[in-house]
Amino acid sequence: MKNVLILGASGNIAQMVTDNLKDQVNLTLFVRSPKKLIGDKSPATIIQGDALDVAQLTEAMKGQDLVYSNLGPDRMAEMAKTVRQAMINAGVKRLIWVATAGIYGEESTDEGLARATQIYGRYDDPNSYFGDERVGADIIDQAPELNATIIRPNALTDAPVVENVVVDGRNDRIRPSAQPISRMSVADFISKLILNDAQYEHDSIAISQG
């Protein structure tokens, strides 16, 4: 079976992915606080560690086929640097990196971009939420040693349903018909990508309900 490491494994979406895949891949969960893991995570291996520690990440990545990063929501630029270096050290190439829609200024309308900027800051300001996410994504995107898929979910909801998902490309504005997407839908999309990861290679995609 495929060996998969989940970084930030205590996040809501990451735990849904864990539940989806725990019988289909060999899972290692890297988490700052194992107490935040909900439910039975066996037979996954659990590693308590710091995502800003290159040595810890390198050790966790040894022998993995794919890394799925659910890190955040802050210090994304710093964590991108450590994740990239650890993957190089461990000789792992395939990465799924979760960012957020809006980091390229790709909101569907200028009005939507203005509203998002007011809340999350300018995407070209590295000190803002959007800007930090953008720098982190760029570090991953521009790493020639990695085969990364950057996933940028639209606004998230807690709707308990797997919705129809639409994908917008790296250079596309998010289509006007796109809607906020449930965490369950994002987890389902990521789970399917992990199982069939020869998709969206070297790419950055926005996903929405559509």
N, C-alpha and C positions, 0 to 999 in steps of 0.2 A: 504493500500500500504506500501511497504518497506520504511523505513526511512534511508536515505543515506547522510552522511556528506562527502563533498569533501574538502580536505585541499590543499592549493595552487591552488585555483579555477580559478585564472586568467591566468594560463598557457595554452598554445595552445591546448594541448591534453585534459586537464581538461575541457576546454570550449566546445570542440567537444563532450566529454562525456555528459556534461550538456545538450547540444542541443539534443543528442540522447535520453536522459532519462527523460527530464523534464515533459513529459506527462505520464510516466510509474511508477515513484517512487516519494516520497516526498523528495525533495532535499534541503539541507542546504549547502551554499557555504561559506567557511571560507577563507578570503582573506585579505592580508595586505592593498591593495589599490583597493577599489571597482571601481575606475575610469578606471582600466585596463580591466574590464569586457566588452566584446564586444557584442552588440546586446541585444535583449530582453531576460532577464533571468527569467521573471515571469513564473510560480508562485513560483520559488525558494525563500527560505529565505536566506538573505545575512548577514553575520556577519563579521565585520571588526575586525581583531585581529592579534596577534603575535604568530606564531607557536612555539616560544620558551617560551611562558608563559603557565605554566601548569594549572593555575586556569582558564584562558580563554578557553583553549582547553577542560578542564573538563566540563565546563558549556555548550560548544557547542556540546559535545558528549552525553550529557544526553538525553536518549530516542531514540538514534540512533540504528539501527540494523546492520549497516556496515559503516566502515570508509574507504574511498579511499584517499590515500595520493599521491599527485602530487608535493610534496615539492622538493626544490632544486634550483640551482644545487650545492650549497655549504652548509657547516655546517650540513651535513646530520647526523653525529654521535650525535651532540647535539639535533637535532630535533627528532631523533629516541628515545632518552631518554625521552623527554617531551611527545611525542605521546604515548609511552608505559605507562608512569605513568598516563597520563590523561585517557587512556582507562581503566586501572585498577581502577582508582578513579570512573569512570562513569559506570563501570560494562559492558563495551562493549568488545566483543571478536573478531569479524570478521574484518579483516584488509586486504586491498589490498595496497601493498607498492611498488612504482615504483623506481627501481634502474637503473642500466645500464649493458649491456653486457660487460664482461671483468673483473669484480671485483673478479672473482675466478681464473683468469688466464686461462679462458676456450676458448680463441680464437682458431679458427679451425686449425691454423698452428703455428709453432714456429716463423715464419717470421711475421705473423700477430700480434702475441703477442709482438714481439720486436717493431713493428711500434706503436702499441697502447701504450706500456709502454713509448716510447719516447715522445708521445703527452700528455698522461694522468698521467704518473708516475707509480710507482710500486704499485700493489694492496696490498702488505704487508707493505706499508709505509703510516701510518695514516695521514701524512701531505700532501699527494698527492690527486688529484681528485679521482682516482680509490680507493686509500686507505681509504679516508673519506667515500666514498660510501660503501665500504666493511664493515667498522666498523658499519655504520648505519644499513646495512642489517643484520649483525650478531646480533646486539642488538635486532632487531625485530625477527629474526629467532630463537633466543635462549630464547625468552620470553615464559615461560610455560603458562602464563595467556592468551596468544593470539592464535587465529587461523588465521595465516597470509598466504597470498600468495604474494611472492616477484616476481615481473615481471621485467625481465631484457631485454629491447628492444635492438636489434642490432642498428647500426648506423641509424639515422633518416633522412628521406627525406620529402619534401613538396609535393610529388606527390598527386594530387587530386583524389585518387582512393583507394578503399578497396581491398587489395591484398590477395592472399592465404597466410595463416600464418602457419609456421612450428614451433613446440615447441621442445626445447631441455631441458633435465632434469637438476636437481641440480648438478649431478656428471658427466655430459656429456660435451665433447668439442662441441662447435658449429659446426654443420655439414659443410663440405667444400662447399656444394651447397647453403648454406644460403646466402641471399642477404640483403642489407640495406632495412629497412621497412619504409613505410610512416607513418606519424603521424596519418593520418586518419585511417590506419589499426590498429594501436595501440589503438586508441580511440574506434574503433569498437570492438576489442577483450576485452577491459576492460568493455565496456558497457554490452556486453553479459555475462561476468563473474559476474558483479554486479547483473544482473537479475537472473542468475542461479549460485549462489556462492557455491554450493556444489561440486565444482571442484577445483582441485589443492590446496586442504586444506593442511596446514602445509607443504608448498612446495615452492621451488624457481625455476622459469622457465625462460629460454631465449626464446624470440620470434623474428622471422626473416621472411622476405619474402621468400617463397619457392615454 
